[in-house]
Every structure is written in structure tokens, then in C-alpha cells.
Amino acid sequence: MALDTHREDLEATALALARPGTGLLAADESTGTIGKRFEAIGLANSEDNRRAYRTLLATAPGLGETISGVILYEETLFQQAADLPGQPGGSILELFQAQGLVAGIKLDLGVEPLAGGLPGETWCTGLRGLRERAARAYARGARFAKWRAVLRISADGCPSELCVRENAWGLARYARTAQEEGLVPIVEPEILMDGDHDILTTAAVQEWVLRSVYEALGQNGVFLEGTLLKPSMTLPGADSSERPNPEQVAAFTVRTLRRSVPPAVPAILFLSGGLGEEEASVFLSAIHHAAPDAPWHLGFSYGRALQHSCLSHWQGSDTAAGQAALLARARANGAAARGTYVAGSEPSDDAASLFVANYSY
């Protein structure tokens, strides 16, 4: 079977991405999403600007000290770097690799409404042509992949059983296909923060979703030692009056994971899901304190929570300022991934939250 030819490499890649004190830079925003980020700083969404920004990320000095891998959008995987003073040429991929980062690729094609589901429920598209896209990414140099399923909690019954089963099965089919093409699959069943539900409700739904995902992975023969999990932290809805402290978030998150995630999985890399930069670091550090003997590496795979201050300092032209802001948050999250982050010890421009309702990218 095709998976067997990659088994050792898959496990080695997963362990490299699970290096202590590190996590992933999620730089896989679609062209439309990065355009929204650029609009916020008054910048046109041109290929030259996208190239310049991603080159900034790839050449931030010392990024590999706390970032083990980077998730790329397809454009970036094949994109040449911008010309920056004092920087080598080549592709953006090569610049990340030169810093010791493992490159990954977003393979899903976004979500669509789920026929037969409740209002607002979706399924993740991209299984058609997946094998070919995965093989192309592997040939280019990618060694892991990402696929984001999206579920919501609502008063009218979301997520439905249909939605949970459909997204779990889609994640499993993607994971098996990715492994057969040599890519470590990041399995991402995101529970959106939208809603006014309490943290107990989130915990119950998240346990159900994760158990369903791992059941589907097992049915598809996915090699767990060659996978990574990218879940939400266990939090109340963004509109809830409940405001748990970091220790409470950590306790519920660890309980959820211990009940749902097999110890064979090498790493759990949390998504920020609308948390502010500082919140994401503080909560991750608290999770380490709550689980000093966790069987998994507990790290991060952050997009907005690593890049928000970077973009606001860069402003389309100040590379040094943008890189300094990026590295500050990378250091913060590297420390958080060891449980040693001291709140406020690294600069950040964000407010308490970066939440965007019904977030998509």
C-alpha cells in the first residue's frame, strides 16, 4: 500500500514539527483573505505586495528558533521572493527552508453549505483532485498539509449529527490521501467561537467532534504517528457573558483532549480562532501548566495571532519593523509552548480579541 512507503518519513516529519518550544506559522491565507488584511493597512492586494509580505515572513532572522514549520497557500509555494536589500534571491519556499522550517500546504478548497444540514452548516470541499494536488506539492518540497473543517454551535441544534459525520469523514479521506502522497496531514476540526454558549457546551460538542474524527481516521487506516491535530481551545462562545480565566480555559481544554485524542498523535497545535495575540500566548502557556505530563507536544499553529502586529508595523514598506513584531510574537508563543510565557513580556498591538464572526479564509 502506498502509505507504507512513506511511513517512516511521515513519522519523522511529524516529530520535526513537534519540536519542543515551537509551533507553526499559518501563512496560508487565500488571495481574498490576505486582501482584507492589506485593506486594513491601506495596501492594494497585488501579487507584488503579497510577494513582498511573504518574503518578509520568510527572511525574519532567527524565525526557525521558535517556528518549526510554515503552512503556505499554493501561490506562495511556487512564488519567487521579492528583492530585499541584503537578502538572497530564490523562491519563498527556499527562504523558509534555509531557516530550518518544514513547508506545508493548504489543500482544502474551502467550505460550502451542507445539503441536508441545519442553516449555516458547511462541509469542506477539495477531495476531487486532492491526490494530484498533494503529489504536486510534495514534488515542490512540501512535507505536510492542512485541511480545515468548520463547525458551529447554535441554539437551533448545530452541529447536527450529519455535519459532524460529514466533516469527520472528509478529514479522514483527506488525511489518508495526503499520507499516501508523503504529506503529514494536519487534521483541523475547528469549532467556531460564534455564539453565546457556555464553556461546558463547547467541551461536550468538542469531545463529540474529536471522537468522531478519530473514529473516521481509524476506519480509513490513517497512520496516527504521522498526523498532527489542530483544534480550537475549549472556550465559551464569543457572545457569552462567561469570561473564564486562563487556568479555567486550560483545565477544560486539557480535559477535552485527554478524553478524545489518542496518545499516538505526536502533537496538538492549537489554532488561535479569533483570540488576541496576547490571549493566545497566555492561554497556551496555561495549558502547559495544566498538563505537565501530556502525551503530546502542545504547540501552536497561529495565523492572525502571529501576524496582526507584524502587518500593522510593516504597513507595506517597513520590513524591519514588521519582522521585529513577528519575532516578538514568535518568541512569546515559543515560550508559551514550554509553559514559560510571562504575560506582557513581549510587545503586541492587538486588542483583547481578533474575533471575526463566521471567519473564513
Salt bridges, closest charged atoms under 4 A:
ASP4 OD1 - ARG7 NH2 2.54
ASP28 OD2 - LYS146 NZ 2.92
GLU29 OE2 - ARG37 NH1 3.24
GLU47 OE2 - ARG51 NH2 3.32
ASP48 OD1 - ARG51 NE 3.99
GLU74 OE2 - ARG136 NH1 2.44
GLU75 OE2 - ARG50 NH2 2.83
GLU75 OE1 - ARG54 NH1 2.75
ASP108 OD1 - LYS106 NZ 2.76
GLU161 OE2 - ARG165 NE 2.94
GLU180 OE1 - ARG131 NH1 3.20
GLU180 OE2 - ARG176 NE 2.81
GLU181 OE2 - ARG131 NH1 3.04
GLU188 OE1 - LYS146 NZ 3.21
GLU190 OE1 - ARG148 NE 2.64
GLU207 OE1 - ARG211 NH1 3.64
GLU207 OE2 - ARG259 NH1 3.14
GLU278 OE1 - ARG329 NH2 3.21
ASP293 OD1 - ARG258 NH2 2.83
GLU346 OE2 - ARG331 NE 3.00
ASP349 OD2 - HIS313 NE2 2.72
